Amino acid sequence: MTMQIGRYTDKIKWTFIGMLAFYSFAIQAQPNAIDRVPNYINEERFIHINGIQQWVTIKGDSTKPVVLFLHGGPGSPLSPYADALYGSWEKDYLLVQWDQRGSGRTYGANAPLELTPAYLQSNPLTLEQMTTDGIELAQYLLAYLQKEKLVLFGSSWGSVLGVKMAQRRPELFYAYIGHSQVVHPAAADLFAYQEVFNQAQKTKDEASLRILQQIGKPPYDTARNAGRFMRILKTYQQKNALPAPASWFVLSSAYNNEKDSLHRRDGDDYSFVNYVGDKRLGVASLRSTINFLEDGLTFKIPVYFIQGEEDIQTPVWINKDYFNKINAPSKKFILLPKTEHGFTQVVIDAHFNLMKNLIIPAIGNKN
């Protein structure tokens, strides 16, 4: 018997970004002002990566440095929102968005007709598999675009892939930027639980307190309880932070249709269950294997962290501790006030300034 995993998990996204679109192998050029930039390209297509078709978009000036974005979630692709967030960068950079295995158009191109427990059990997501995906994509991009190296940007879950890719194949990248860097999810969750519990007590939030007391402290053995915890966490995390512009929540028109909405929900659920694990469904927890304080300390390329001061999911104290222990040719920790875990204008601006003032001068003319 099939079941609706989305109703079962009752979860909220780890980032607000994560929807899909109709499937097209065409390379398209959009008729807007940015197309008048010299050497501008706008390519959207599936690429065969590590055994499956995976969705990749390439937009910007082909003569400029390449930035490869690793989205969060997992299961929350940036591609449907990238024009709103990063469209103005296309005159200065060549931007690559990738719908990772299990998310967005990549999930839709490889998914079963229905997401079932049997499919989850027989098709696990693994960190090794997805790291290999990312490295194969980076190699493809360097050859196809005729570049020496890429700039690697990982946000939230994408920062896990970013660390793994940068450490395994540093020769492919000029630098690694981790936004809302995931370090040790088990330790971060315990901190977050106590933090939101204390805040709920302070504000006399009886509804949240009942749920927190009912599910207890993490880790959780069901995705549903992990989702319930995440819902409360994100509510409190956003209280003291500046919001993202409302326009960022609007899907790009090409990604807004009924078929893709179904695949978006299923891919999002598929990735979330794999990430947090679910004992009843027989799905192991991917996140339980992550602890960069033990195996992620050495880099051969520059490392930069963009961190929100109000971030509870990946809190300042654990990320700063990790950063201080990192060995790298150069490194910088950028702490943003009134900023939480997700994307905001402050985050985009910090990313832009980091590229302009530190990374691009180091690259020089080696695009």
C-alpha positions as CSV (number, residue, x, y, z in Angstrom):
1,M,0.0,0.0,0.0
2,T,1.4,3.4,-0.9
3,M,1.5,6.2,1.5
4,Q,1.8,10.0,1.4
5,I,5.3,10.6,2.8
6,G,4.6,14.4,2.9
7,R,1.7,13.9,5.3
8,Y,3.7,11.5,7.3
9,T,6.7,13.7,7.9
10,D,4.8,16.9,8.6
11,K,8.0,18.8,8.1
12,I,9.1,22.3,7.2
13,K,12.0,23.1,4.9
14,W,15.5,23.6,6.1
15,T,15.7,26.6,3.8
16,F,12.8,28.3,2.1
17,I,14.2,27.4,-1.3
18,G,13.0,24.2,-3.0
19,M,10.6,23.8,-5.9
20,L,10.8,22.3,-9.4
21,A,9.8,22.9,-12.9
22,F,8.7,21.3,-16.2
23,Y,11.3,19.2,-18.0
24,S,13.0,20.5,-21.1
25,F,16.4,19.7,-22.6
26,A,16.4,22.9,-24.6
27,I,19.0,25.7,-24.2
28,Q,17.1,28.9,-23.9
29,A,18.0,32.6,-23.9
30,Q,15.7,34.9,-22.0
31,P,14.9,38.3,-23.6
32,N,16.0,40.6,-20.9
33,A,18.5,43.3,-20.4
34,I,21.2,41.0,-19.1
35,D,21.3,39.3,-22.5
36,R,23.0,42.4,-23.8
37,V,26.1,41.7,-21.7
38,P,29.0,40.7,-23.9
39,N,29.6,36.9,-23.9
40,Y,26.4,36.3,-22.0
41,I,25.1,32.7,-22.0
42,N,22.0,31.1,-20.6
43,E,21.9,27.3,-20.7
44,E,19.5,24.9,-19.1
45,R,19.7,21.2,-19.5
46,F,20.2,17.8,-18.1
47,I,23.7,16.4,-17.8
48,H,24.6,12.8,-17.2
49,I,26.3,12.7,-13.9
50,N,27.3,9.6,-11.9
51,G,24.8,7.4,-13.7
52,I,21.7,9.6,-13.8
53,Q,20.4,12.7,-15.6
54,Q,20.9,15.8,-13.4
55,W,19.5,19.3,-14.0
56,V,22.1,22.2,-14.4
57,T,21.7,25.8,-15.4
58,I,24.6,28.1,-16.4
59,K,24.0,31.8,-16.6
60,G,26.2,34.9,-17.0
61,D,29.3,36.2,-18.7
62,S,31.3,33.2,-20.1
63,T,34.6,35.1,-19.7
64,K,34.1,35.7,-15.9
65,P,34.8,33.4,-12.9
66,V,32.5,30.5,-12.4
67,V,30.5,30.1,-9.1
68,L,29.1,26.7,-8.4
69,F,26.2,26.8,-6.0
70,L,25.4,23.8,-3.7
71,H,21.8,24.3,-2.4
72,G,20.4,23.4,1.0
73,G,17.8,20.9,2.2
74,P,18.8,18.4,1.0
75,G,16.0,18.6,-1.5
76,S,15.7,22.4,-1.8
77,P,17.1,23.6,-5.1
78,L,18.0,27.2,-5.6
79,S,17.4,27.2,-9.4
80,P,13.7,28.3,-9.3
81,Y,14.7,31.4,-7.2
82,A,18.2,32.1,-8.4
83,D,17.2,34.9,-10.8
84,A,15.6,36.8,-7.9
85,L,18.5,36.3,-5.5
86,Y,21.6,36.3,-7.8
87,G,20.4,37.6,-11.2
88,S,22.2,40.9,-10.9
89,W,25.5,39.0,-10.6
90,E,25.3,37.6,-14.1
91,K,27.3,40.5,-15.6
92,D,30.2,39.8,-13.3
93,Y,30.2,36.0,-12.9
94,L,29.1,32.8,-14.6
95,L,26.6,31.2,-12.2
96,V,25.9,27.5,-12.0
97,Q,22.8,26.1,-10.3
98,W,22.5,22.3,-9.8
99,D,19.5,20.4,-8.7
100,Q,21.2,17.7,-6.6
101,R,20.3,14.0,-6.6
102,G,16.9,13.6,-5.0
103,S,15.7,17.2,-5.5
104,G,14.1,19.5,-8.1
105,R,14.2,18.5,-11.7
106,T,16.8,15.9,-11.1
107,Y,14.4,14.0,-8.8
108,G,11.6,14.4,-11.3
109,A,13.7,12.9,-14.1
110,N,14.6,9.8,-12.1
111,A,11.6,9.4,-9.7
112,P,9.1,6.6,-9.5
113,L,5.4,7.2,-10.2
114,E,4.8,7.4,-6.5
115,L,7.1,7.9,-3.5
116,T,6.6,4.9,-1.3
117,P,8.4,3.4,1.7
118,A,9.7,0.6,-0.6
119,Y,11.3,3.2,-2.8
120,L,12.9,5.0,0.1
121,Q,14.3,1.8,1.5
122,S,15.8,0.7,-1.8
123,N,17.1,4.1,-3.0
124,P,19.1,5.7,-0.1
125,L,20.9,8.9,-0.4
126,T,24.5,8.7,0.8
127,L,27.1,11.4,1.4
128,E,29.6,9.5,-0.7
129,Q,27.3,9.3,-3.7
130,M,26.4,12.9,-3.6
131,T,30.0,14.1,-3.1
132,T,30.9,12.1,-6.2
133,D,28.0,13.7,-8.1
134,G,29.4,17.2,-7.2
135,I,33.0,16.3,-8.2
136,E,31.8,14.9,-11.5
137,L,29.8,18.1,-12.2
138,A,32.8,20.3,-11.3
139,Q,35.0,18.3,-13.7
140,Y,32.4,18.6,-16.5
141,L,32.1,22.3,-16.0
142,L,35.8,23.0,-16.1
143,A,36.1,21.1,-19.4
144,Y,33.0,22.4,-21.0
145,L,33.5,26.1,-20.0
146,Q,37.3,25.9,-20.5
147,K,38.1,27.1,-17.0
148,E,41.0,26.4,-14.7
149,K,39.0,26.2,-11.4
150,L,35.6,27.1,-9.9
151,V,34.5,29.0,-6.8
152,L,32.5,26.7,-4.6
153,F,29.6,28.0,-2.5
154,G,27.6,25.7,-0.2
155,S,24.6,26.7,1.8
156,S,23.3,24.7,4.8
157,W,23.1,21.1,3.6
158,G,25.1,22.2,0.6
159,S,27.9,23.2,2.9
160,V,28.3,19.5,3.8
161,L,28.9,18.7,0.1
162,G,31.1,21.8,-0.1
163,V,33.5,20.6,2.6
164,K,33.7,17.1,1.2
165,M,34.3,18.2,-2.4
166,A,36.9,20.9,-1.4
167,Q,38.8,18.4,0.7
168,R,38.7,15.6,-1.8
169,R,39.6,17.5,-5.0
170,P,41.0,20.9,-4.0
171,E,42.7,21.4,-7.4
172,L,39.2,22.0,-8.9
173,F,38.5,25.0,-6.8
174,Y,39.8,28.5,-6.1
175,A,38.1,28.8,-2.7
176,Y,35.3,27.4,-0.6
177,I,32.5,29.5,0.9
178,G,30.3,27.9,3.6
179,H,27.0,29.7,4.3
180,S,25.2,28.5,7.5
181,Q,27.9,25.8,7.6
182,V,26.8,22.4,8.9
183,V,29.4,21.0,11.3
184,H,28.0,18.4,13.7
185,P,24.2,18.1,13.4
186,A,23.8,16.0,16.5
187,A,25.5,18.6,18.8
188,A,23.7,21.4,17.0
189,D,20.3,19.8,17.5
190,L,20.8,19.3,21.2
191,F,21.8,23.0,21.6
192,A,18.8,24.1,19.4
193,Y,16.3,22.0,21.4
194,Q,17.4,23.6,24.7
195,E,17.5,27.1,23.1
196,V,14.0,26.9,21.8
197,F,12.7,25.2,24.9
198,N,14.1,28.1,27.0
199,Q,12.6,30.7,24.7
200,A,9.2,28.9,24.7
201,Q,9.2,28.9,28.5
202,K,10.1,32.6,28.6
203,T,7.3,33.6,26.3
204,K,4.8,31.1,27.8
205,D,4.4,29.4,24.5
206,E,2.4,26.4,25.8
207,A,1.7,24.9,22.4
208,S,5.4,24.6,21.5
209,L,6.3,23.4,25.0
210,R,3.8,20.6,24.8
211,I,5.3,19.4,21.5
212,L,8.8,19.7,22.7
213,Q,8.0,17.8,25.9
214,Q,6.2,15.2,23.9
215,I,8.9,14.5,21.4
216,G,11.8,14.9,23.9
217,K,15.4,15.8,23.0
218,P,16.9,14.8,19.7
219,P,17.9,12.6,17.9
220,Y,14.5,11.5,16.7
221,D,13.7,8.0,15.3
222,T,11.0,9.3,13.0
223,A,11.0,12.0,10.3
224,R,7.7,13.3,11.6
225,N,9.1,14.2,15.0
226,A,12.2,15.8,13.3
227,G,9.9,17.9,11.2
228,R,7.8,19.0,14.2
229,F,11.0,20.1,16.0
230,M,12.2,21.9,12.9
231,R,8.9,23.8,12.6
232,I,9.3,25.2,16.1
233,L,13.0,25.9,15.7
234,K,12.5,27.9,12.6
235,T,9.7,30.0,14.2
236,Y,12.0,31.1,17.0
237,Q,15.0,31.4,14.8
238,Q,13.2,34.0,12.7
239,K,12.0,36.2,15.6
240,N,15.1,38.3,16.0
241,A,16.3,38.3,12.3
242,L,15.7,40.4,9.3
243,P,13.4,38.7,6.8
244,A,14.1,38.0,3.2
245,P,12.4,40.2,0.5
246,A,8.9,38.9,-0.2
247,S,9.7,38.7,-3.9
248,W,12.2,35.9,-3.3
249,F,9.4,33.5,-2.4
250,V,7.8,33.8,-5.9
251,L,8.7,30.9,-8.2
252,S,10.2,31.7,-11.6
253,S,7.4,31.2,-14.1
254,A,9.2,28.3,-15.9
255,Y,9.2,26.4,-12.6
256,N,5.6,26.9,-11.6
257,N,3.3,24.1,-12.8
258,E,1.2,21.2,-11.5
259,K,3.5,18.4,-12.5
260,D,6.6,19.9,-11.0
261,S,4.7,20.8,-7.8
262,L,4.1,17.1,-7.3
263,H,7.7,16.2,-7.9
264,R,8.8,19.1,-5.7
265,R,6.9,17.7,-2.8
266,D,8.0,14.2,-3.3
267,G,11.6,15.1,-3.8
268,D,11.6,17.3,-0.8
269,D,10.1,14.5,1.3
270,Y,12.4,11.9,-0.1
271,S,15.5,14.0,0.7
272,F,14.3,15.0,4.1
273,V,13.5,11.4,5.2
274,N,16.9,10.3,4.0
275,Y,18.7,13.2,5.8
276,V,17.1,12.7,9.2
277,G,16.3,9.0,9.0
278,D,13.2,7.1,10.0
279,K,13.2,3.8,12.0
280,R,9.7,2.9,11.1
281,L,10.3,3.3,7.4
282,G,13.7,1.5,7.6
283,V,15.7,4.6,6.4
284,A,19.1,5.3,7.9
285,S,20.0,8.9,9.0
286,L,22.5,10.5,6.6
287,R,23.0,13.4,9.0
288,S,24.2,11.1,11.8
289,T,27.3,10.4,9.8
290,I,28.4,14.1,9.7
291,N,31.0,15.4,12.2
292,F,33.5,17.8,10.7
293,L,35.1,18.4,14.0
294,E,36.6,14.9,13.6
295,D,37.2,14.6,9.9
296,G,36.9,18.0,8.2
297,L,39.7,20.2,9.5
298,T,42.3,20.3,6.7
299,F,41.9,22.4,3.5
300,K,44.3,23.1,0.7
301,I,42.3,26.1,-0.5
302,P,41.1,29.3,1.1
303,V,38.0,28.9,3.3
304,Y,35.3,31.5,4.1
305,F,32.3,31.2,6.4
306,I,29.2,33.4,6.3
307,Q,27.3,33.0,9.5
308,G,24.1,34.5,10.9
309,E,24.2,35.6,14.5
310,E,20.6,34.5,15.1
311,D,21.2,31.1,13.5
312,I,20.0,28.3,15.8
313,Q,20.2,25.4,13.3
314,T,23.9,25.9,12.8
315,P,24.8,28.0,15.8
316,V,27.6,30.5,16.0
317,W,29.5,28.7,18.8
318,I,29.9,25.4,17.1
319,N,30.8,27.0,13.7
320,K,33.3,29.3,15.3
321,D,34.9,26.4,17.1
322,Y,35.1,24.5,13.9
323,F,36.5,27.5,12.0
324,N,39.2,28.1,14.6
325,K,40.4,24.5,14.2
326,I,40.5,24.5,10.4
327,N,43.9,24.5,8.7
328,A,43.8,26.4,5.4
329,P,46.0,28.7,3.3
330,S,43.7,31.5,4.4
331,K,40.4,31.8,6.1
332,K,37.8,34.3,7.3
333,F,34.7,34.2,9.5
334,I,32.0,36.7,8.6
335,L,29.4,37.1,11.3
336,L,26.2,38.9,10.3
337,P,23.9,40.5,12.9
338,K,20.1,40.2,12.7
339,T,20.6,37.2,10.4
340,E,19.4,33.6,10.8
341,H,20.0,30.4,8.8
342,G,18.5,31.2,5.4
343,F,19.2,33.6,2.6
344,T,18.6,37.3,3.1
345,Q,19.8,40.5,1.4
346,V,22.5,40.8,4.1
347,V,23.8,37.3,3.2
348,I,23.8,38.1,-0.5
349,D,25.7,41.4,0.1
350,A,28.2,39.6,2.3
351,H,28.8,37.0,-0.4
352,F,29.2,39.7,-3.0
353,N,31.7,41.7,-0.9
354,L,33.7,38.5,-0.2
355,M,33.9,37.7,-3.9
356,K,34.9,41.2,-4.8
357,N,37.4,42.0,-2.1
358,L,39.1,38.7,-1.4
359,I,38.4,35.9,-3.9
360,I,38.5,37.7,-7.2
361,P,41.7,39.6,-6.5
362,A,43.4,36.3,-5.7
363,I,42.1,34.7,-8.9
364,G,43.4,37.6,-11.1
365,N,43.2,36.7,-14.8
366,K,43.1,33.0,-14.3
367,N,39.4,32.6,-15.2
